[in-house]
């Protein structure tokens, strides 16, 4: 796989080294079990896959290249390049300005742009309407286009579905940049509709099976269908594609559900197999997270941007077993007794005390299974991150937590043990 020129300050001496060691000893990625870093009074289970994926590294390389190559030009990001506050802040500190926020709200009017300006397209891509508007100004939109290749692969699948006369069902969050970009391309080739989860898939299935009225359909899916969408004729042949950061297992469950619905109602030819739109990095990160659930840990720390879709799904998975804390950086850990974290279910910041001595009660008020670690009085912590989070941030989180414990083993000794264990037959 291609390697990218990523600024050194995003890498780390411990986390990046652990990831490289796993890549070298397991190049075919057959082992999803985590790496144990045993510091004595505190142990960290480091996920097999997490952090920068191919698409993110590609976006970072192109963006920093744009800054380097255009020292005397105005440089704009269409919106956040990726959903990580540190990476976006680094670009802003180098003079890059945002044209829109993540919801598509204008910050700087397009009318203020000149053809000499540089506009960076984010990793999520953008809509065709925005692309055309920038091109009319004279801006070379594809010169610094960081759209993830795996997102573009979904677009190509949508085009093929349209050519084969299938309606495109997009599994995604309708207001997410990537979903808006995918929708704008899908509706050129075929009717398109966006659903967020299995509940909405079943609602759509109810209409197909005649258990939902046209009025109920229109009310429920308002503003999430292509223009002139006619469910009576446009839901006879369907295929499913996805926002690449959604839960891969949920996308597959939704596809399997529609396969069953369409085959029973119309026959096998009325559903298109679209398994190949699942992003490998999203899938691997989620598989690695599922492997974390088998560990005897007390809590889980998930690091990433609070508006990061893929990170929120990792949090969801960890919450199945552990009290889980979603943080953006080490600054959210204020002491051994207190942590600030994000409740993405209710979209708000909260503070939890005594988080290192967890109880069976979830920080979100629900029930969470009792922690199964704490052998010998130590604390065991799951540590992972989203696909847009730098290794350096994850390491700073780990070191901040280590600073609260006494008699911690030196990192050099811990890494020696990890290296020795990796070489065992």
PELIN-V153714 format. One record per pair of residues at least 12 apart in sequence whose C-alpha atoms are under 6 Angstrom apart, sorted by the first residue. I is the first residue (numbers start at 0). J is the second residue. If there is no record, write none. Layout:
i;j
I;J
I;J
This chain:
i;j
4;60
5;60
9;389
9;391
10;390
10;391
11;390
11;391
14;390
31;47
31;287
32;290
33;45
33;46
33;47
38;407
38;408
39;407
40;377
41;377
41;378
41;379
42;379
43;379
43;380
43;381
44;381
44;382
45;382
46;287
46;383
47;287
48;284
48;287
49;284
49;384
49;386
50;384
50;385
50;386
50;387
50;388
51;386
51;387
52;386
54;147
58;122
58;145
73;116
74;95
74;117
74;118
75;95
75;96
75;97
75;118
76;96
76;97
76;118
76;119
77;97
77;98
77;99
77;120
78;97
78;99
78;100
78;101
80;121
80;122
82;304
82;307
83;304
83;387
114;136
114;137
114;138
119;143
119;144
120;144
120;145
121;145
121;146
122;145
122;146
122;147
123;146
123;177
124;146
124;180
125;180
126;180
126;183
153;276
157;185
158;188
161;188
161;189
165;236
165;237
166;189
166;190
166;191
166;237
167;191
167;237
167;238
167;239
168;191
168;192
168;193
168;239
169;193
169;239
169;240
169;241
170;194
170;195
170;241
171;195
171;241
171;242
172;195
178;242
186;225
190;225
191;224
191;225
192;223
192;224
193;223
197;253
236;269
236;270
237;270
238;270
238;271
239;254
243;278
244;308
244;309
247;282
258;270
295;371
295;372
296;372
296;379
296;380
297;370
297;372
297;379
297;380
298;321
298;322
298;323
298;380
299;323
299;380
299;381
300;323
300;324
300;381
300;382
301;325
301;383
301;384
302;325
302;326
302;327
302;384
303;327
303;384
303;385
303;388
304;327
310;385
320;368
322;361
324;340
325;340
325;341
326;340
329;395
329;396
335;403
336;352
336;353
337;351
337;352
338;350
338;351
